[in-house]
Amino acid sequence: MDPFPTSTQLPVSAVLSESLSVVSLDESDLETMGRIEQVAHLYPWSERVFMDCIRSGYYLDGAMQADRLLGFAVIMPILNEWHVLNLCVDPVVHRRGVGRFLMDFVLDQAAKSDVASLWLEVRVGNTAARQLYDTLGFEQVGQRKGYYPDKQGREDALVLMRSLES
Ligand SMILES: CC(C)(COP(=O)(O)OP(=O)(O)OC[C@H]1O[C@@H](n2cnc3c(N)ncnc32)[C@H](O)[C@@H]1OP(=O)(O)O)[C@@H](O)C(=O)NCCC(=O)NCCS
């Protein structure tokens, strides 16, 4: 059985962002989020972690094409700073604008909420994510040695920040 029937039925078009909408995800989306997470991340979160995020009141924004979840962002708000804990797109639709669409939405919501800055960590070797964040105006403000597990041992994290203050 195809474990990703909704993704594989997607029409093949270059950029998806014009057909996307954003919804708040909840416990009913845990299984789908978990499935995307499993195939997109080397060290995926468990459904339990997503559950904890929902119960903690973090923002879970899902990018939908019709009723299909294609990716999501998890944001932990701390006063006027928002921390992007996870950004994940179904590999079936990588490089078709879903990640940028989600981050544009998060930045827009943050600006409307008078948030001062967005923060996140990214693997040094995660070229795709680093490139995306770079184009969105994130800047490196730190580096955490050996922050992530990887196949060779540990990998550093870059700490990135995007100011929303003029
Ligand atoms: C990082 C990730 C969210 C990007 O999502 P995406 O929907 O594929 O990205 P988009 O199509 O919106 O691309 C936006 C920009 O990101 C950069 N980018 C995306 N994929 C890239 C790749 N494979 N190589 C280089 N740059 C890439 C480009 O700048 C791209 O803009 P462009 O296509 O106009 O050149 C996605 O690759 C993913 O889910 N990766 C696994 C999970 C992960 O690493 N999350 C980030 C944790 S910090």
The ligand as a Gaussian input file, in Angstrom:
#p B3LYP/6-31G(d) Opt

LIG

0 1
 C       14.096000      23.105000       4.020000
 C       12.721000      22.805000       3.431000
 C       11.660000      23.136000       4.469000
 C       12.509000      23.705000       2.198000
 O       11.172000      23.510000       1.747000
 P       10.810000      23.532000       0.190000
 O        9.347000      23.627000       0.080000
 O       11.477000      22.423000      -0.513000
 O       11.498000      24.915000      -0.251000
 P       10.974000      25.962000      -1.337000
 O       10.574000      25.257000      -2.579000
 O        9.985000      26.867000      -0.707000
 O       12.326000      26.736000      -1.634000
 C       12.576000      28.023000      -1.090000
 C       14.054000      28.340000      -1.247000
 O       14.834000      27.491000      -0.405000
 C       16.067000      27.193000      -1.047000
 N       16.135000      25.775000      -1.346000
 C       15.144000      24.855000      -1.192000
 N       15.594000      23.622000      -1.517000
 C       16.882000      23.768000      -1.867000
 C       17.889000      22.865000      -2.272000
 N       17.650000      21.549000      -2.395000
 N       19.136000      23.351000      -2.529000
 C       19.390000      24.677000      -2.404000
 N       18.467000      25.601000      -2.026000
 C       17.228000      25.146000      -1.762000
 C       16.075000      28.031000      -2.336000
 O       16.589000      29.305000      -2.012000
 C       14.594000      28.107000      -2.624000
 O       14.262000      29.176000      -3.474000
 P       14.275000      28.944000      -5.081000
 O       13.603000      27.639000      -5.359000
 O       13.521000      30.130000      -5.579000
 O       15.729000      28.935000      -5.462000
 C       12.612000      21.330000       2.949000
 O       13.745000      21.025000       2.175000
 C       12.504000      20.324000       4.087000
 O       11.412000      20.033000       4.590000
 N       13.657000      19.740000       4.474000
 C       13.674000      18.704000       5.531000
 C       13.393000      19.294000       6.887000
 C       14.336000      20.434000       7.214000
 O       15.525000      20.352000       6.993000
 N       13.758000      21.507000       7.792000
 C       14.495000      22.673000       8.215000
 C       14.965000      22.491000       9.613000
 S       15.856000      23.927000      10.189000

